[in-house]
Amino acid sequence: MANCYRCGRHLPEVSLRRRRKVKTGFWVRTRYDTGKTASVNVHYGMRIVCPVCARQMDLESAKRLAMERLGVLAALAALMAALALLKSGQRAKKSRKSFGFWAKALYSV
Ligand SMILES: [Zn+2]
């Protein structure tokens, strides 16, 4: 006698049961003096879910993973752009220095 942990659907056949990591509970710790939230602990556990919920959960986790990877790629692109700007700034500084050298050499003659 198993039910889907997420939607509660009855799952009489073992072949319909899937196991996924689901949020099983949480507790919030608040500061006594201010009443503000100090920390939130979220608990996860492996539970039986139906194939429909399992598919939804897989899609959600794949979407979350894709967004995380996109964030990492965006951070890397920003870092590369910053490095390229720094490098071009150094190159411009060097060219200004060499221009000064040649200008001095020409004006001293
Ligand atoms: Zn379900």
Backbone and ligand atoms as CSV (ligand in chain L), in Angstrom:
chain,resi,resn,atom,element,x,y,z
A,1,MET,N,N,0.852,-1.186,0.000
A,1,MET,CA,C,0.000,0.000,0.000
A,1,MET,C,C,0.884,1.231,0.000
A,2,ALA,N,N,1.122,1.714,-1.202
A,2,ALA,CA,C,1.984,2.899,-1.308
A,2,ALA,C,C,1.229,4.010,-2.015
A,3,ASN,N,N,1.501,5.202,-1.570
A,3,ASN,CA,C,0.929,6.391,-2.201
A,3,ASN,C,C,2.072,7.307,-2.633
A,4,CYS,N,N,1.771,8.116,-3.651
A,4,CYS,CA,C,2.753,9.094,-4.106
A,4,CYS,C,C,2.934,10.131,-2.989
A,5,TYR,N,N,4.182,10.413,-2.665
A,5,TYR,CA,C,4.442,11.356,-1.576
A,5,TYR,C,C,4.041,12.771,-1.956
A,6,ARG,N,N,4.056,13.045,-3.262
A,6,ARG,CA,C,3.795,14.416,-3.717
A,6,ARG,C,C,2.312,14.678,-3.952
A,7,CYS,N,N,1.627,13.785,-4.697
A,7,CYS,CA,C,0.229,14.062,-5.049
A,7,CYS,C,C,-0.746,13.140,-4.325
A,8,GLY,N,N,-0.245,12.092,-3.691
A,8,GLY,CA,C,-1.109,11.216,-2.915
A,8,GLY,C,C,-1.782,10.123,-3.711
A,9,ARG,N,N,-1.472,10.002,-5.000
A,9,ARG,CA,C,-2.093,8.972,-5.831
A,9,ARG,C,C,-1.703,7.583,-5.324
A,10,HIS,N,N,-2.674,6.687,-5.312
A,10,HIS,CA,C,-2.426,5.313,-4.869
A,10,HIS,C,C,-1.625,4.562,-5.932
A,11,LEU,N,N,-0.593,3.873,-5.512
A,11,LEU,CA,C,0.275,3.154,-6.444
A,11,LEU,C,C,0.280,1.665,-6.083
A,12,PRO,N,N,-0.680,0.908,-6.635
A,12,PRO,CA,C,-0.768,-0.508,-6.266
A,12,PRO,C,C,0.355,-1.358,-6.850
A,13,GLU,N,N,0.838,-0.989,-8.051
A,13,GLU,CA,C,1.875,-1.798,-8.697
A,13,GLU,C,C,3.256,-1.260,-8.363
A,14,VAL,N,N,4.147,-2.189,-8.143
A,14,VAL,CA,C,5.522,-1.801,-7.805
A,14,VAL,C,C,6.185,-1.113,-8.998
A,15,SER,N,N,5.767,-1.517,-10.240
A,15,SER,CA,C,6.399,-0.943,-11.428
A,15,SER,C,C,6.074,0.544,-11.594
A,16,LEU,N,N,5.010,1.028,-10.937
A,16,LEU,CA,C,4.650,2.446,-11.050
A,16,LEU,C,C,5.408,3.317,-10.047
A,17,ARG,N,N,6.079,2.706,-9.107
A,17,ARG,CA,C,6.724,3.467,-8.038
A,17,ARG,C,C,8.105,3.955,-8.463
A,18,ARG,N,N,8.360,5.209,-8.210
A,18,ARG,CA,C,9.681,5.792,-8.464
A,18,ARG,C,C,10.166,6.387,-7.151
A,19,ARG,N,N,11.457,6.414,-6.981
A,19,ARG,CA,C,12.010,7.013,-5.766
A,19,ARG,C,C,12.768,8.277,-6.145
A,20,ARG,N,N,12.416,9.362,-5.485
A,20,ARG,CA,C,13.070,10.646,-5.738
A,20,ARG,C,C,13.369,11.332,-4.421
A,21,LYS,N,N,14.338,12.228,-4.467
A,21,LYS,CA,C,14.683,13.019,-3.284
A,21,LYS,C,C,13.691,14.173,-3.197
A,22,VAL,N,N,12.911,14.198,-2.124
A,22,VAL,CA,C,11.887,15.236,-1.980
A,22,VAL,C,C,12.091,15.976,-0.657
A,23,LYS,N,N,11.513,17.155,-0.610
A,23,LYS,CA,C,11.563,17.963,0.603
A,23,LYS,C,C,10.598,17.335,1.607
A,24,THR,N,N,11.103,16.912,2.747
A,24,THR,CA,C,10.263,16.228,3.732
A,24,THR,C,C,9.869,17.116,4.902
A,25,GLY,N,N,10.544,18.234,5.023
A,25,GLY,CA,C,10.176,19.122,6.119
A,25,GLY,C,C,11.194,20.220,6.328
A,26,PHE,N,N,10.873,21.132,7.184
A,26,PHE,CA,C,11.810,22.214,7.508
A,26,PHE,C,C,11.467,22.759,8.889
A,27,TRP,N,N,12.417,23.395,9.477
A,27,TRP,CA,C,12.134,24.111,10.709
A,27,TRP,C,C,12.875,25.432,10.689
A,28,VAL,N,N,12.237,26.410,11.296
A,28,VAL,CA,C,12.757,27.777,11.299
A,28,VAL,C,C,13.149,28.137,12.729
A,29,ARG,N,N,14.351,28.615,12.871
A,29,ARG,CA,C,14.801,29.056,14.192
A,29,ARG,C,C,14.750,30.578,14.212
A,30,THR,N,N,14.037,31.130,15.193
A,30,THR,CA,C,13.924,32.590,15.290
A,30,THR,C,C,14.646,33.081,16.539
A,31,ARG,N,N,15.090,34.297,16.451
A,31,ARG,CA,C,15.747,34.919,17.608
A,31,ARG,C,C,14.669,35.283,18.628
A,32,TYR,N,N,14.932,34.975,19.860
A,32,TYR,CA,C,13.945,35.217,20.904
A,32,TYR,C,C,13.727,36.708,21.127
A,33,ASP,N,N,14.814,37.478,21.095
A,33,ASP,CA,C,14.699,38.904,21.433
A,33,ASP,C,C,14.079,39.726,20.312
A,34,THR,N,N,14.437,39.451,19.063
A,34,THR,CA,C,13.924,40.273,17.964
A,34,THR,C,C,12.788,39.613,17.197
A,35,GLY,N,N,12.683,38.306,17.282
A,35,GLY,CA,C,11.660,37.585,16.542
A,35,GLY,C,C,12.002,37.381,15.083
A,36,LYS,N,N,13.222,37.791,14.701
A,36,LYS,CA,C,13.640,37.614,13.305
A,36,LYS,C,C,14.139,36.196,13.087
A,37,THR,N,N,14.087,35.768,11.829
A,37,THR,CA,C,14.542,34.433,11.476
A,37,THR,C,C,16.054,34.353,11.593
A,38,ALA,N,N,16.522,33.374,12.352
A,38,ALA,CA,C,17.963,33.184,12.507
A,38,ALA,C,C,18.478,32.172,11.489
A,39,SER,N,N,17.743,31.083,11.284
A,39,SER,CA,C,18.160,30.091,10.296
A,39,SER,C,C,16.960,29.245,9.890
A,40,VAL,N,N,17.073,28.656,8.721
A,40,VAL,CA,C,16.030,27.756,8.216
A,40,VAL,C,C,16.712,26.452,7.822
A,41,ASN,N,N,16.288,25.363,8.412
A,41,ASN,CA,C,16.823,24.053,8.047
A,41,ASN,C,C,15.784,23.308,7.218
A,42,VAL,N,N,16.202,22.851,6.060
A,42,VAL,CA,C,15.308,22.113,5.169
A,42,VAL,C,C,15.776,20.663,5.133
A,43,HIS,N,N,14.847,19.743,5.275
A,43,HIS,CA,C,15.177,18.322,5.278
A,43,HIS,C,C,14.690,17.671,3.985
A,44,TYR,N,N,15.516,16.802,3.442
A,44,TYR,CA,C,15.173,16.063,2.229
A,44,TYR,C,C,15.304,14.577,2.504
A,45,GLY,N,N,14.538,13.779,1.787
A,45,GLY,CA,C,14.627,12.338,1.933
A,45,GLY,C,C,14.138,11.643,0.672
A,46,MET,N,N,14.515,10.365,0.522
A,46,MET,CA,C,14.072,9.585,-0.626
A,46,MET,C,C,12.670,9.061,-0.339
A,47,ARG,N,N,11.724,9.362,-1.230
A,47,ARG,CA,C,10.342,8.944,-1.049
A,47,ARG,C,C,9.804,8.361,-2.352
A,48,ILE,N,N,8.734,7.592,-2.241
A,48,ILE,CA,C,8.100,6.997,-3.416
A,48,ILE,C,C,7.169,8.032,-4.049
A,49,VAL,N,N,7.294,8.224,-5.361
A,49,VAL,CA,C,6.414,9.128,-6.101
A,49,VAL,C,C,5.900,8.402,-7.339
A,50,CYS,N,N,4.820,8.936,-7.924
A,50,CYS,CA,C,4.251,8.320,-9.123
A,50,CYS,C,C,5.077,8.738,-10.350
A,51,PRO,N,N,4.894,8.072,-11.481
A,51,PRO,CA,C,5.686,8.404,-12.676
A,51,PRO,C,C,5.470,9.844,-13.153
A,52,VAL,N,N,4.243,10.370,-13.016
A,52,VAL,CA,C,3.965,11.741,-13.458
A,52,VAL,C,C,4.759,12.741,-12.611
A,53,CYS,N,N,4.689,12.583,-11.298
A,53,CYS,CA,C,5.432,13.470,-10.411
A,53,CYS,C,C,6.934,13.302,-10.614
A,54,ALA,N,N,7.390,12.049,-10.837
A,54,ALA,CA,C,8.811,11.803,-11.056
A,54,ALA,C,C,9.288,12.549,-12.300
A,55,ARG,N,N,8.468,12.529,-13.370
A,55,ARG,CA,C,8.827,13.227,-14.606
A,55,ARG,C,C,8.894,14.734,-14.355
A,56,GLN,N,N,7.908,15.264,-13.634
A,56,GLN,CA,C,7.908,16.703,-13.322
A,56,GLN,C,C,9.139,17.088,-12.501
A,57,MET,N,N,9.445,16.262,-11.513
A,57,MET,CA,C,10.594,16.559,-10.660
A,57,MET,C,C,11.895,16.479,-11.456
A,58,ASP,N,N,11.989,15.516,-12.374
A,58,ASP,CA,C,13.192,15.413,-13.207
A,58,ASP,C,C,13.333,16.647,-14.090
A,59,LEU,N,N,12.208,17.115,-14.656
A,59,LEU,CA,C,12.249,18.315,-15.496
A,59,LEU,C,C,12.660,19.538,-14.690
A,60,GLU,N,N,12.097,19.665,-13.479
A,60,GLU,CA,C,12.449,20.800,-12.629
A,60,GLU,C,C,13.929,20.786,-12.267
A,61,SER,N,N,14.448,19.598,-11.936
A,61,SER,CA,C,15.860,19.531,-11.556
A,61,SER,C,C,16.752,19.785,-12.765
A,62,ALA,N,N,16.334,19.317,-13.956
A,62,ALA,CA,C,17.122,19.580,-15.158
A,62,ALA,C,C,17.127,21.078,-15.476
A,63,LYS,N,N,15.982,21.723,-15.283
A,63,LYS,CA,C,15.888,23.162,-15.528
A,63,LYS,C,C,16.775,23.927,-14.541
A,64,ARG,N,N,16.727,23.510,-13.283
A,64,ARG,CA,C,17.541,24.159,-12.247
A,64,ARG,C,C,19.032,23.991,-12.575
A,65,LEU,N,N,19.427,22.791,-13.000
A,65,LEU,CA,C,20.818,22.524,-13.344
A,65,LEU,C,C,21.244,23.373,-14.537
A,66,ALA,N,N,20.356,23.497,-15.536
A,66,ALA,CA,C,20.680,24.306,-16.714
A,66,ALA,C,C,20.865,25.766,-16.318
A,67,MET,N,N,20.011,26.266,-15.423
A,67,MET,CA,C,20.147,27.666,-14.984
A,67,MET,C,C,21.446,27.870,-14.213
A,68,GLU,N,N,21.821,26.889,-13.389
A,68,GLU,CA,C,23.087,26.988,-12.663
A,68,GLU,C,C,24.256,27.018,-13.630
A,69,ARG,N,N,24.221,26.145,-14.634
A,69,ARG,CA,C,25.303,26.123,-15.625
A,69,ARG,C,C,25.346,27.428,-16.407
A,70,LEU,N,N,24.176,27.976,-16.721
A,70,LEU,CA,C,24.117,29.257,-17.438
A,70,LEU,C,C,24.729,30.363,-16.585
A,71,GLY,N,N,24.459,30.331,-15.284
A,71,GLY,CA,C,25.047,31.317,-14.378
A,71,GLY,C,C,26.549,31.208,-14.337
A,72,VAL,N,N,27.062,29.983,-14.301
A,72,VAL,CA,C,28.512,29.778,-14.284
A,72,VAL,C,C,29.117,30.280,-15.593
A,73,LEU,N,N,28.460,29.986,-16.715
A,73,LEU,CA,C,28.972,30.447,-18.006
A,73,LEU,C,C,28.963,31.975,-18.086
A,74,ALA,N,N,27.911,32.612,-17.564
A,74,ALA,CA,C,27.837,34.074,-17.567
A,74,ALA,C,C,28.945,34.664,-16.705
A,75,ALA,N,N,29.204,34.035,-15.548
A,75,ALA,CA,C,30.282,34.518,-14.682
A,75,ALA,C,C,31.636,34.374,-15.373
A,76,LEU,N,N,31.844,33.254,-16.065
A,76,LEU,CA,C,33.101,33.055,-16.789
A,76,LEU,C,C,33.244,34.079,-17.911
A,77,ALA,N,N,32.153,34.357,-18.617
A,77,ALA,CA,C,32.201,35.339,-19.704
A,77,ALA,C,C,32.524,36.725,-19.162
A,78,ALA,N,N,31.941,37.082,-18.010
A,78,ALA,CA,C,32.224,38.378,-17.399
A,78,ALA,C,C,33.679,38.453,-16.983
A,79,LEU,N,N,34.203,37.361,-16.438
A,79,LEU,CA,C,35.603,37.324,-16.028
A,79,LEU,C,C,36.524,37.472,-17.232
A,80,MET,N,N,36.202,36.783,-18.320
A,80,MET,CA,C,37.024,36.871,-19.533
A,80,MET,C,C,36.981,38.288,-20.098
A,81,ALA,N,N,35.808,38.915,-20.070
A,81,ALA,CA,C,35.691,40.290,-20.574
A,81,ALA,C,C,36.506,41.240,-19.714
A,82,ALA,N,N,36.473,41.043,-18.382
A,82,ALA,CA,C,37.249,41.905,-17.486
A,82,ALA,C,C,38.736,41.717,-17.732
A,83,LEU,N,N,39.166,40.476,-17.931
A,83,LEU,CA,C,40.583,40.225,-18.210
A,83,LEU,C,C,40.999,40.847,-19.542
A,84,ALA,N,N,40.122,40.748,-20.535
A,84,ALA,CA,C,40.430,41.335,-21.843
A,84,ALA,C,C,40.545,42.849,-21.730
A,85,LEU,N,N,39.655,43.467,-20.938
A,85,LEU,CA,C,39.731,44.923,-20.742
A,85,LEU,C,C,41.026,45.308,-20.036
A,86,LEU,N,N,41.395,44.530,-19.013
A,86,LEU,CA,C,42.643,44.806,-18.299
A,86,LEU,C,C,43.835,44.703,-19.233
A,87,LYS,N,N,43.843,43.660,-20.038
A,87,LYS,CA,C,44.953,43.439,-20.968
A,87,LYS,C,C,45.044,44.562,-22.003
A,88,SER,N,N,43.897,44.977,-22.518
A,88,SER,CA,C,43.913,46.059,-23.512
A,88,SER,C,C,44.351,47.369,-22.861
A,89,GLY,N,N,43.999,47.581,-21.589
A,89,GLY,CA,C,44.444,48.766,-20.866
A,89,GLY,C,C,45.938,48.779,-20.694
A,90,GLN,N,N,46.515,47.610,-20.388
A,90,GLN,CA,C,47.971,47.520,-20.235
A,90,GLN,C,C,48.664,47.765,-21.561
A,91,ARG,N,N,48.064,47.245,-22.642
A,91,ARG,CA,C,48.656,47.434,-23.971
A,91,ARG,C,C,48.650,48.914,-24.346
A,92,ALA,N,N,47.554,49.603,-24.023
A,92,ALA,CA,C,47.458,51.033,-24.329
A,92,ALA,C,C,48.475,51.816,-23.521
A,93,LYS,N,N,48.689,51.407,-22.277
A,93,LYS,CA,C,49.663,52.071,-21.417
A,93,LYS,C,C,51.064,51.904,-22.008
A,94,LYS,N,N,51.383,50.662,-22.434
A,94,LYS,CA,C,52.686,50.392,-23.033
A,94,LYS,C,C,52.886,51.225,-24.282
A,95,SER,N,N,51.842,51.311,-25.128
A,95,SER,CA,C,51.997,52.056,-26.379
A,95,SER,C,C,52.176,53.543,-26.087
A,96,ARG,N,N,51.503,54.052,-25.032
A,96,ARG,CA,C,51.691,55.446,-24.643
A,96,ARG,C,C,53.130,55.682,-24.194
A,97,LYS,N,N,53.684,54.694,-23.425
A,97,LYS,CA,C,55.061,54.826,-22.957
A,97,LYS,C,C,56.022,54.850,-24.144
A,98,SER,N,N,55.816,53.952,-25.099
A,98,SER,CA,C,56.729,53.897,-26.233
A,98,SER,C,C,56.593,55.153,-27.084
A,99,PHE,N,N,55.355,55.703,-27.151
A,99,PHE,CA,C,55.179,56.956,-27.876
A,99,PHE,C,C,55.987,58.068,-27.202
A,100,GLY,N,N,55.963,58.077,-25.870
A,100,GLY,CA,C,56.730,59.078,-25.122
A,100,GLY,C,C,58.223,58.936,-25.389
A,101,PHE,N,N,58.690,57.713,-25.459
A,101,PHE,CA,C,60.111,57.478,-25.739
A,101,PHE,C,C,60.482,58.030,-27.102
A,102,TRP,N,N,59.653,57.730,-28.103
A,102,TRP,CA,C,59.956,58.198,-29.459
A,102,TRP,C,C,59.797,59.706,-29.567
A,103,ALA,N,N,58.817,60.258,-28.851
A,103,ALA,CA,C,58.644,61.703,-28.881
A,103,ALA,C,C,59.861,62.401,-28.274
A,104,LYS,N,N,60.345,61.877,-27.157
A,104,LYS,CA,C,61.537,62.467,-26.543
A,104,LYS,C,C,62.737,62.356,-27.483
A,105,ALA,N,N,62.871,61.182,-28.100
A,105,ALA,CA,C,64.010,60.966,-29.001
A,105,ALA,C,C,63.952,61.938,-30.178
A,106,LEU,N,N,62.758,62.188,-30.692
A,106,LEU,CA,C,62.628,63.091,-31.841
A,106,LEU,C,C,62.848,64.532,-31.438
A,107,TYR,N,N,62.321,64.931,-30.273
A,107,TYR,CA,C,62.444,66.332,-29.860
A,107,TYR,C,C,63.849,66.654,-29.362
A,108,SER,N,N,64.597,65.642,-28.923
A,108,SER,CA,C,65.950,65.916,-28.442
A,108,SER,C,C,66.906,66.156,-29.583
A,109,VAL,N,N,66.559,65.706,-30.777
A,109,VAL,CA,C,67.467,65.877,-31.914
A,109,VAL,C,C,67.440,67.301,-32.450
L,1,ZN,ZN,ZN,2.360,11.914,-7.841
